[in-house]
Amino acid sequence: MEGLVAIALLLGGGLKSLQVAALATGLPFSFVLLSALLGRPWRCSYEIRR
């Protein structure tokens, strides 16, 4: 399925549209990873004090 979408984007808008689609797909996941990374030290210090 992803291959068909990639082919359609390449034929319709070229490489630039494929790059924009990949960035738009990965951007929300990076926010999830960043929030997990920033929340970890707080959670660990909370467990130590308990």
Biopython code that builds the backbone (N, CA, C, O; Angstrom):
import numpy as np
from Bio.PDB.StructureBuilder import StructureBuilder

atoms = [
    (1, "MET", "N", (0.820, -1.190, 0.000)),
    (1, "MET", "CA", (0.000, 0.000, 0.000)),
    (1, "MET", "C", (0.873, 1.268, 0.000)),
    (1, "MET", "O", (0.620, 2.205, -0.757)),
    (2, "GLU", "N", (1.913, 1.279, 0.871)),
    (2, "GLU", "CA", (2.771, 2.454, 0.913)),
    (2, "GLU", "C", (3.518, 2.648, -0.407)),
    (2, "GLU", "O", (3.787, 3.775, -0.825)),
    (3, "GLY", "N", (3.840, 1.549, -1.040)),
    (3, "GLY", "CA", (4.530, 1.636, -2.320)),
    (3, "GLY", "C", (3.685, 2.320, -3.385)),
    (3, "GLY", "O", (4.187, 3.108, -4.186)),
    (4, "LEU", "N", (2.388, 2.005, -3.379)),
    (4, "LEU", "CA", (1.491, 2.638, -4.344)),
    (4, "LEU", "C", (1.363, 4.135, -4.079)),
    (4, "LEU", "O", (1.310, 4.932, -5.015)),
    (5, "VAL", "N", (1.313, 4.511, -2.818)),
    (5, "VAL", "CA", (1.243, 5.926, -2.472)),
    (5, "VAL", "C", (2.523, 6.628, -2.898)),
    (5, "VAL", "O", (2.479, 7.740, -3.425)),
    (6, "ALA", "N", (3.663, 5.985, -2.671)),
    (6, "ALA", "CA", (4.944, 6.575, -3.060)),
    (6, "ALA", "C", (5.030, 6.745, -4.575)),
    (6, "ALA", "O", (5.508, 7.770, -5.060)),
    (7, "ILE", "N", (4.574, 5.753, -5.314)),
    (7, "ILE", "CA", (4.597, 5.851, -6.774)),
    (7, "ILE", "C", (3.686, 6.975, -7.246)),
    (7, "ILE", "O", (4.050, 7.742, -8.137)),
    (8, "ALA", "N", (2.504, 7.074, -6.652)),
    (8, "ALA", "CA", (1.574, 8.134, -7.036)),
    (8, "ALA", "C", (2.157, 9.513, -6.739)),
    (8, "ALA", "O", (2.017, 10.436, -7.541)),
    (9, "LEU", "N", (2.810, 9.652, -5.587)),
    (9, "LEU", "CA", (3.414, 10.941, -5.252)),
    (9, "LEU", "C", (4.572, 11.277, -6.190)),
    (9, "LEU", "O", (4.735, 12.428, -6.594)),
    (10, "LEU", "N", (5.374, 10.273, -6.533)),
    (10, "LEU", "CA", (6.489, 10.518, -7.442)),
    (10, "LEU", "C", (5.997, 10.913, -8.833)),
    (10, "LEU", "O", (6.559, 11.807, -9.467)),
    (11, "LEU", "N", (4.950, 10.245, -9.300)),
    (11, "LEU", "CA", (4.429, 10.568, -10.628)),
    (11, "LEU", "C", (3.689, 11.896, -10.631)),
    (11, "LEU", "O", (3.751, 12.642, -11.609)),
    (12, "GLY", "N", (2.989, 12.196, -9.541)),
    (12, "GLY", "CA", (2.184, 13.405, -9.500)),
    (12, "GLY", "C", (2.971, 14.661, -9.183)),
    (12, "GLY", "O", (2.800, 15.683, -9.848)),
    (13, "GLY", "N", (3.830, 14.602, -8.177)),
    (13, "GLY", "CA", (4.497, 15.824, -7.758)),
    (13, "GLY", "C", (5.999, 15.736, -7.702)),
    (13, "GLY", "O", (6.667, 16.725, -7.402)),
    (14, "GLY", "N", (6.535, 14.590, -7.980)),
    (14, "GLY", "CA", (7.987, 14.444, -7.966)),
    (14, "GLY", "C", (8.523, 14.099, -6.587)),
    (14, "GLY", "O", (7.768, 13.767, -5.673)),
    (15, "LEU", "N", (9.814, 14.183, -6.458)),
    (15, "LEU", "CA", (10.514, 13.793, -5.235)),
    (15, "LEU", "C", (10.180, 14.715, -4.073)),
    (15, "LEU", "O", (10.115, 14.276, -2.925)),
    (16, "LYS", "N", (9.971, 15.985, -4.366)),
    (16, "LYS", "CA", (9.690, 16.953, -3.301)),
    (16, "LYS", "C", (8.405, 16.589, -2.543)),
    (16, "LYS", "O", (8.370, 16.672, -1.315)),
    (17, "SER", "N", (7.368, 16.194, -3.253)),
    (17, "SER", "CA", (6.112, 15.833, -2.579)),
    (17, "SER", "C", (6.276, 14.561, -1.751)),
    (17, "SER", "O", (5.666, 14.427, -0.690)),
    (18, "LEU", "N", (7.090, 13.635, -2.228)),
    (18, "LEU", "CA", (7.356, 12.417, -1.464)),
    (18, "LEU", "C", (8.113, 12.737, -0.181)),
    (18, "LEU", "O", (7.836, 12.150, 0.865)),
    (19, "GLN", "N", (9.067, 13.663, -0.250)),
    (19, "GLN", "CA", (9.811, 14.070, 0.932)),
    (19, "GLN", "C", (8.906, 14.781, 1.936)),
    (19, "GLN", "O", (9.025, 14.556, 3.141)),
    (20, "VAL", "N", (8.014, 15.627, 1.459)),
    (20, "VAL", "CA", (7.087, 16.329, 2.348)),
    (20, "VAL", "C", (6.146, 15.342, 3.026)),
    (20, "VAL", "O", (5.849, 15.490, 4.211)),
    (21, "ALA", "N", (5.677, 14.345, 2.298)),
    (21, "ALA", "CA", (4.794, 13.335, 2.881)),
    (21, "ALA", "C", (5.518, 12.516, 3.947)),
    (21, "ALA", "O", (4.936, 12.195, 4.984)),
    (22, "ALA", "N", (6.773, 12.180, 3.701)),
    (22, "ALA", "CA", (7.546, 11.422, 4.687)),
    (22, "ALA", "C", (7.784, 12.247, 5.939)),
    (22, "ALA", "O", (7.725, 11.722, 7.050)),
    (23, "LEU", "N", (8.051, 13.532, 5.770)),
    (23, "LEU", "CA", (8.261, 14.416, 6.913)),
    (23, "LEU", "C", (6.974, 14.584, 7.714)),
    (23, "LEU", "O", (7.002, 14.555, 8.944)),
    (24, "ALA", "N", (5.860, 14.757, 7.034)),
    (24, "ALA", "CA", (4.578, 14.929, 7.722)),
    (24, "ALA", "C", (4.170, 13.663, 8.461)),
    (24, "ALA", "O", (3.485, 13.740, 9.481)),
    (25, "THR", "N", (4.570, 12.520, 7.973)),
    (25, "THR", "CA", (4.251, 11.258, 8.637)),
    (25, "THR", "C", (5.119, 11.053, 9.872)),
    (25, "THR", "O", (4.633, 10.546, 10.883)),
    (26, "GLY", "N", (6.381, 11.431, 9.813)),
    (26, "GLY", "CA", (7.308, 11.186, 10.912)),
    (26, "GLY", "C", (7.307, 12.240, 11.996)),
    (26, "GLY", "O", (7.760, 11.978, 13.110)),
    (27, "LEU", "N", (6.807, 13.428, 11.697)),
    (27, "LEU", "CA", (6.872, 14.528, 12.657)),
    (27, "LEU", "C", (6.089, 14.251, 13.945)),
    (27, "LEU", "O", (6.628, 14.505, 15.023)),
    (28, "PRO", "N", (4.858, 13.749, 13.898)),
    (28, "PRO", "CA", (4.163, 13.469, 15.164)),
    (28, "PRO", "C", (4.884, 12.422, 16.030)),
    (28, "PRO", "O", (4.876, 12.517, 17.257)),
    (29, "PHE", "N", (5.495, 11.443, 15.396)),
    (29, "PHE", "CA", (6.217, 10.418, 16.136)),
    (29, "PHE", "C", (7.423, 11.006, 16.859)),
    (29, "PHE", "O", (7.769, 10.562, 17.955)),
    (30, "SER", "N", (8.066, 12.003, 16.252)),
    (30, "SER", "CA", (9.210, 12.630, 16.910)),
    (30, "SER", "C", (8.772, 13.382, 18.166)),
    (30, "SER", "O", (9.516, 13.428, 19.146)),
    (31, "PHE", "N", (7.577, 13.972, 18.151)),
    (31, "PHE", "CA", (7.073, 14.634, 19.355)),
    (31, "PHE", "C", (6.799, 13.628, 20.472)),
    (31, "PHE", "O", (7.039, 13.919, 21.644)),
    (32, "VAL", "N", (6.306, 12.464, 20.115)),
    (32, "VAL", "CA", (6.070, 11.412, 21.114)),
    (32, "VAL", "C", (7.391, 10.971, 21.733)),
    (32, "VAL", "O", (7.491, 10.828, 22.952)),
    (33, "LEU", "N", (8.397, 10.756, 20.905)),
    (33, "LEU", "CA", (9.703, 10.346, 21.421)),
    (33, "LEU", "C", (10.337, 11.435, 22.283)),
    (33, "LEU", "O", (10.945, 11.135, 23.310)),
    (34, "LEU", "N", (10.201, 12.681, 21.877)),
    (34, "LEU", "CA", (10.766, 13.782, 22.637)),
    (34, "LEU", "C", (10.093, 13.910, 24.006)),
    (34, "LEU", "O", (10.768, 14.142, 25.009)),
    (35, "SER", "N", (8.780, 13.760, 24.052)),
    (35, "SER", "CA", (8.090, 13.852, 25.341)),
    (35, "SER", "C", (8.463, 12.685, 26.256)),
    (35, "SER", "O", (8.561, 12.863, 27.470)),
    (36, "ALA", "N", (8.672, 11.500, 25.692)),
    (36, "ALA", "CA", (9.106, 10.365, 26.496)),
    (36, "ALA", "C", (10.515, 10.589, 27.036)),
    (36, "ALA", "O", (10.813, 10.237, 28.177)),
    (37, "LEU", "N", (11.368, 11.169, 26.221)),
    (37, "LEU", "CA", (12.739, 11.437, 26.638)),
    (37, "LEU", "C", (12.782, 12.490, 27.739)),
    (37, "LEU", "O", (13.537, 12.346, 28.701)),
    (38, "LEU", "N", (11.991, 13.538, 27.612)),
    (38, "LEU", "CA", (12.004, 14.606, 28.605)),
    (38, "LEU", "C", (11.293, 14.196, 29.898)),
    (38, "LEU", "O", (11.625, 14.718, 30.962)),
    (39, "GLY", "N", (10.343, 13.295, 29.838)),
    (39, "GLY", "CA", (9.612, 12.876, 31.020)),
    (39, "GLY", "C", (10.314, 11.811, 31.845)),
    (39, "GLY", "O", (9.965, 11.591, 33.005)),
    (40, "ARG", "N", (11.284, 11.161, 31.265)),
    (40, "ARG", "CA", (11.958, 10.062, 31.962)),
    (40, "ARG", "C", (12.717, 10.503, 33.215)),
    (40, "ARG", "O", (12.552, 9.858, 34.251)),
    (41, "PRO", "N", (13.532, 11.552, 33.192)),
    (41, "PRO", "CA", (14.257, 11.928, 34.419)),
    (41, "PRO", "C", (13.310, 12.309, 35.562)),
    (41, "PRO", "O", (13.580, 12.008, 36.725)),
    (42, "TRP", "N", (12.212, 12.965, 35.226)),
    (42, "TRP", "CA", (11.246, 13.351, 36.263)),
    (42, "TRP", "C", (10.635, 12.111, 36.910)),
    (42, "TRP", "O", (10.481, 12.054, 38.130)),
    (43, "ARG", "N", (10.288, 11.120, 36.091)),
    (43, "ARG", "CA", (9.681, 9.906, 36.603)),
    (43, "ARG", "C", (10.671, 9.130, 37.473)),
    (43, "ARG", "O", (10.291, 8.588, 38.511)),
    (44, "CYS", "N", (11.925, 9.075, 37.060)),
    (44, "CYS", "CA", (12.935, 8.355, 37.835)),
    (44, "CYS", "C", (13.188, 9.032, 39.178)),
    (44, "CYS", "O", (13.313, 8.347, 40.193)),
    (45, "SER", "N", (13.264, 10.344, 39.205)),
    (45, "SER", "CA", (13.503, 11.035, 40.471)),
    (45, "SER", "C", (12.303, 10.890, 41.398)),
    (45, "SER", "O", (12.469, 10.848, 42.617)),
    (46, "TYR", "N", (11.104, 10.815, 40.845)),
    (46, "TYR", "CA", (9.907, 10.623, 41.652)),
    (46, "TYR", "C", (9.930, 9.243, 42.326)),
    (46, "TYR", "O", (9.565, 9.109, 43.494)),
    (47, "GLU", "N", (10.367, 8.215, 41.572)),
    (47, "GLU", "CA", (10.409, 6.859, 42.131)),
    (47, "GLU", "C", (11.490, 6.726, 43.189)),
    (47, "GLU", "O", (11.316, 5.959, 44.136)),
    (48, "ILE", "N", (12.597, 7.442, 43.066)),
    (48, "ILE", "CA", (13.672, 7.368, 44.047)),
    (48, "ILE", "C", (13.219, 7.978, 45.370)),
    (48, "ILE", "O", (13.513, 7.446, 46.440)),
    (49, "ARG", "N", (12.498, 9.101, 45.291)),
    (49, "ARG", "CA", (12.045, 9.768, 46.512)),
    (49, "ARG", "C", (10.940, 9.007, 47.235)),
    (49, "ARG", "O", (10.748, 9.197, 48.436)),
    (50, "ARG", "N", (10.228, 8.169, 46.542)),
    (50, "ARG", "CA", (9.133, 7.406, 47.131)),
    (50, "ARG", "C", (9.617, 6.381, 48.035)),
    (50, "ARG", "O", (8.821, 5.645, 48.618)),
]
sb = StructureBuilder()
sb.init_structure("model")
sb.init_model(0)
sb.init_chain("A")
sb.init_seg("    ")
for serial, (resi, resn, name, xyz) in enumerate(atoms, 1):
    if name == "N":
        sb.init_residue(resn, " ", resi, " ")
    sb.init_atom(name, np.array(xyz, "f"), 0.0, 1.0, " ", f" {name:<3s}", serial, name[0])
structure = sb.get_structure()
